[in-house]
């Protein structure tokens, strides 16, 4: 088990709003069910395992899987960076790595 910090971005101005988060293991058992504090949570998870995370806040949803590696101590999830289209394609809005600013004309459409 390793202590992991999960950061949730896009919760409003300086992450004012909080997210309701559920983390499931590979057997679909709930590992964590709670609310973020200042846009983050700390949980103890097993290394080299896949977990599914479901989070929602202000009508925005994150529903994805992530893999816990031994050399990572934090993971970032963004509410406003992934949008779904009606054509089963996903549009990702690109941001600058260092300043988290949106890149003009920075769209990748997958699908």
N, C-alpha and C positions, 0 to 999 in steps of 0.2 A: 504494500500500500504506500502511496505517495500523496502528499498534500499538494493539490492542484488548485490554482486560482483561475476562474473563468470570468472574463471581462465581457460585458455586453454594451456595445456602442449603439448610438442612435436612439436613445431613450429620451430625447429632448435636450434642452439647453443644459450643458454640463451634466448629462445623464440624470436630470431632475426626477423623471418618472422611474419607476422600478418595474422589473419583469417578474412574471411568475414562471418558475422553471421546474421542469421534471427531467430527471436523468434516468435512463433505463439501461440495464446491462444486456448481454447477448440473449439471455433467457426471458427478456421482457419483464424483469423484476424492477420495481422502482428503487433506485439507489438514493435519490434526493428528490424531495418535493418541498419547495419553499420559494421565498421571495429574495431578490437581490438586495444588497445593501450598498448604496452609492454605485450601482451598476456592476457589482461584482459579487461572486460567491466563492467560498473556499470549501472544497470537498476532498476527502481521501478516496482515491481510486486505485485500482490495481494496475500495475504496469503491463504494457503490451496487450491491452484489451481494447475492444471496440465498444463504444457506448453511443446510445442514441439520445439526443437532447431535443426537448420540445419546450420552447419558451414563447410567451406572448405578452405584449404590452401595447396598449393604446391601439388595438386593431392590427398590429404588426405581429407576424409569426416567424419563428425560426424552428424548422423541423429538419434536423440533419444528424449525421453520424460523425464521430471523431475518434481518433485512435490515440491512446495515451502512450507516449514514448518516454523512455527513461530520462532523456536529457532535457525534456521540456517541463517547465514548472507553471506555465500559464498558457491559456488559449483565449483567442479573441473571436467574438461573434458579433456581427453587425446586422442590426435590424433594417437599416435603410440602404444597404448596399446591394441587395439581391431582389430583383423583381421578376415576377412570372408574367408572361404574355399569354394570350388566349390560344396561340398556335403551338403550344407545348415547346416553346423556346424560352430560354432564360437570358435576360439582359443583365450584364454586370456593369456597374458604374465604377470606373477606375479612379483611384485616388493616389496622391503622392505618398510614397513610402514613409518619408520622414515627417511631413506636416499634416497628413491625412486630409489634404485639400483635393477637391474634385479636379480631374484633368479635363480640360475643354476638349470636346469631341472624342472623349475617351470611352467609347462603348464597344463591347464585344458581344455579338449576338450568336448564341449557340443554338443549334437546332436544325 
